[in-house]
Amino acid sequence: MIPLFIYAALVTGSAKEVFEVLDGYSPGSMVKVTVGREIVEQVLSLALPVPPWKGGALHPEAQATANISLTKTALSYLDAALERFNLDFGAYPQTDNWQELSRALASTGKPWDEWELVIRRLAGQKVAQKSLLELQQVFTGPYILPRDDTVKDGWKNDFSYRLDPVKNVYMMYSFGPNGKDEQGRGDDITSEGSQFKLNK
């Protein structure tokens, strides 16, 4: 599979963003990336005769494939983040607001007083009896890179996230190519971590 930053370049046409990622670090600061600009340009030139930042464009079928692949990669990334949140606090985030969720996953925990309010709201009863110190001790975030707090699907749309708080299972999906919310059906793309389906 081509790495996420390659797909990001194909979808956005922004070489600058690719180089910024290569000069940065991977989620969780696990690996320092040191690939040079020349290598990236060579790899992208194999995929595109004329790179997007020089006025080229993907064939529509290739663009559609790139969008789907980027979306699935982003969903896997978010699944892992949600799992870590659940391990830390004993519950998946309790919100239907995608912006609130993505900001919470990208939070570094500071300022602590604001972070505490968000965590207590999102984790609910699971953390009701815990002190701020206890919450800080179990917190292993940020769960996604702070720069990814507005992560989108391949069509630059927000994802949809729904939680069943009784069973503590979630459903997360992209609206897919047609951009319509089909409740995880039709051409919607559902994350592998989703554990239930919405009723029609």
C-alpha positions as CSV (number, residue, x, y, z in Angstrom):
1,M,0.0,0.0,0.0
2,I,1.3,3.5,-0.9
3,P,1.8,5.5,2.4
4,L,-0.8,8.1,3.4
5,F,1.4,11.0,2.5
6,I,1.7,9.8,-1.1
7,Y,-2.1,9.6,-1.4
8,A,-2.3,13.0,0.3
9,A,-0.2,14.4,-2.5
10,L,-2.2,12.7,-5.2
11,V,-5.5,14.0,-3.8
12,T,-4.5,17.5,-2.8
13,G,-1.8,18.1,-5.4
14,S,0.3,19.7,-2.8
15,A,4.0,18.7,-2.9
16,K,4.7,21.1,0.0
17,E,2.4,19.1,2.3
18,V,4.2,15.9,1.4
19,F,7.6,17.4,2.2
20,E,6.3,18.8,5.5
21,V,5.2,15.4,6.5
22,L,8.5,13.9,5.5
23,D,10.3,16.5,7.6
24,G,8.0,15.7,10.6
25,Y,7.2,12.6,12.4
26,S,4.7,9.7,12.4
27,P,1.7,9.3,14.7
28,G,2.9,8.7,18.3
29,S,6.3,10.1,17.4
30,M,7.5,6.5,16.8
31,V,9.7,7.1,13.8
32,K,11.6,10.1,12.5
33,V,11.1,10.3,8.8
34,T,14.2,11.4,6.8
35,V,13.4,10.7,3.1
36,G,14.7,13.4,0.8
37,R,12.7,15.5,-1.6
38,E,14.3,14.0,-4.7
39,I,13.1,10.5,-3.8
40,V,9.5,11.7,-3.2
41,E,9.4,13.5,-6.6
42,Q,10.7,10.4,-8.3
43,V,8.1,8.2,-6.6
44,L,5.3,10.6,-7.5
45,S,6.6,10.9,-11.1
46,L,6.1,7.2,-11.5
47,A,2.4,7.6,-10.5
48,L,1.8,10.8,-12.5
49,P,3.4,11.8,-15.8
50,V,2.8,15.5,-14.8
51,P,2.6,16.0,-11.0
52,P,-0.5,17.9,-9.7
53,W,1.6,20.8,-8.4
54,K,2.8,21.4,-12.0
55,G,-0.7,21.4,-13.4
56,G,-1.2,17.7,-14.0
57,A,-4.3,15.7,-13.0
58,L,-5.1,12.1,-12.2
59,H,-7.3,10.1,-14.5
60,P,-10.8,10.1,-12.9
61,E,-10.7,6.4,-12.2
62,A,-7.2,6.8,-10.6
63,Q,-8.5,9.8,-8.6
64,A,-11.5,7.8,-7.3
65,T,-9.2,4.9,-6.3
66,A,-6.8,7.3,-4.5
67,N,-9.7,8.9,-2.7
68,I,-11.0,5.6,-1.5
69,S,-7.6,4.4,-0.4
70,L,-6.9,7.7,1.5
71,T,-10.3,7.4,3.2
72,K,-9.7,3.8,4.3
73,T,-6.2,4.7,5.6
74,A,-7.6,7.7,7.6
75,L,-10.4,5.4,9.0
76,S,-7.8,2.9,10.2
77,Y,-5.8,5.7,11.8
78,L,-8.9,7.0,13.6
79,D,-9.9,3.5,14.7
80,A,-6.6,3.1,16.4
81,A,-7.0,6.5,18.1
82,L,-10.5,5.6,19.4
83,E,-9.2,2.3,20.7
84,R,-6.5,4.1,22.7
85,F,-9.1,6.5,24.1
86,N,-11.3,3.5,25.1
87,L,-8.3,1.8,26.8
88,D,-7.4,5.0,28.8
89,F,-10.9,5.9,29.9
90,G,-13.0,2.7,29.7
91,A,-15.4,4.2,27.1
92,Y,-15.5,5.4,23.5
93,P,-16.1,9.2,23.1
94,Q,-19.8,10.0,23.7
95,T,-20.5,12.6,21.0
96,D,-22.0,12.9,17.5
97,N,-20.1,16.1,16.8
98,W,-17.2,15.3,14.5
99,Q,-15.3,18.5,15.2
100,E,-15.5,18.1,18.9
101,L,-14.3,14.4,18.6
102,S,-11.3,15.2,16.4
103,R,-10.2,18.1,18.6
104,A,-10.4,15.8,21.6
105,L,-8.4,13.1,20.0
106,A,-5.7,15.6,19.0
107,S,-5.6,17.3,22.4
108,T,-2.2,17.3,24.2
109,G,-4.1,17.7,27.5
110,K,-3.2,21.3,28.1
111,P,-4.6,23.5,29.5
112,W,-5.6,20.7,31.9
113,D,-8.7,22.4,33.3
114,E,-10.2,22.7,29.8
115,W,-9.1,19.1,28.9
116,E,-10.7,17.7,32.0
117,L,-14.1,19.2,31.1
118,V,-13.9,17.6,27.6
119,I,-12.8,14.2,28.9
120,R,-15.5,14.1,31.6
121,R,-18.1,15.0,28.9
122,L,-16.9,12.5,26.4
123,A,-16.2,9.6,28.8
124,G,-19.2,10.1,31.0
125,Q,-19.9,7.9,34.0
126,K,-16.7,5.9,33.4
127,V,-14.6,8.8,34.8
128,A,-17.2,10.5,37.0
129,Q,-15.4,9.4,40.2
130,K,-11.9,10.0,39.1
131,S,-9.8,13.0,40.1
132,L,-7.9,15.2,37.6
133,L,-4.7,13.5,38.7
134,E,-6.1,10.1,38.0
135,L,-7.2,11.1,34.6
136,Q,-3.8,12.6,33.8
137,Q,-2.1,9.3,34.9
138,V,-4.0,7.2,32.5
139,F,-3.9,9.7,29.6
140,T,-1.7,8.5,26.7
141,G,-2.7,11.1,24.2
142,P,-2.7,12.9,21.9
143,Y,-4.4,10.0,20.0
144,I,-3.9,11.7,16.6
145,L,-1.3,14.3,15.7
146,P,-2.4,17.8,16.7
147,R,-2.1,18.9,13.1
148,D,-4.8,16.3,12.2
149,D,-7.6,17.7,14.3
150,T,-9.5,18.4,11.1
151,V,-8.8,15.1,9.4
152,K,-11.1,14.6,6.4
153,D,-12.0,11.8,4.0
154,G,-10.7,11.6,0.4
155,W,-13.4,14.0,-0.7
156,K,-12.5,16.6,2.0
157,N,-15.6,15.8,4.0
158,D,-16.0,15.1,7.7
159,F,-16.5,11.6,8.9
160,S,-19.6,10.5,10.7
161,Y,-19.3,8.9,14.2
162,R,-22.1,7.4,16.2
163,L,-21.9,5.6,19.6
164,D,-24.1,3.1,21.3
165,P,-23.3,4.1,24.9
166,V,-25.1,1.1,26.5
167,K,-23.0,-1.4,24.6
168,N,-20.0,0.9,24.3
169,V,-19.6,0.2,20.6
170,Y,-19.3,2.8,17.8
171,M,-19.8,3.2,14.1
172,M,-17.7,5.5,12.0
173,Y,-17.9,6.1,8.3
174,S,-17.3,8.3,5.3
175,F,-20.1,9.5,3.1
176,G,-18.2,8.1,0.2
177,P,-18.0,9.3,-3.5
178,N,-21.5,10.6,-3.6
179,G,-21.1,12.7,-0.5
180,K,-24.5,11.6,0.9
181,D,-25.1,10.2,4.4
182,E,-26.5,6.8,3.7
183,Q,-26.2,5.7,7.3
184,G,-23.2,3.5,6.5
185,R,-24.9,1.9,3.5
186,G,-24.8,2.5,-0.3
187,D,-21.3,3.8,-1.2
188,D,-20.5,4.9,2.3
189,I,-17.1,3.6,3.5
190,T,-17.3,2.2,7.1
191,S,-14.3,1.7,9.3
192,E,-13.1,-1.7,10.2
193,G,-13.5,-0.9,13.9
194,S,-17.2,-0.2,13.6
195,Q,-19.2,-2.7,15.6
196,F,-22.8,-2.0,14.7
197,K,-25.0,-0.6,12.0
198,L,-27.6,2.1,12.1
199,N,-31.2,1.2,11.8
200,K,-32.9,2.3,8.5
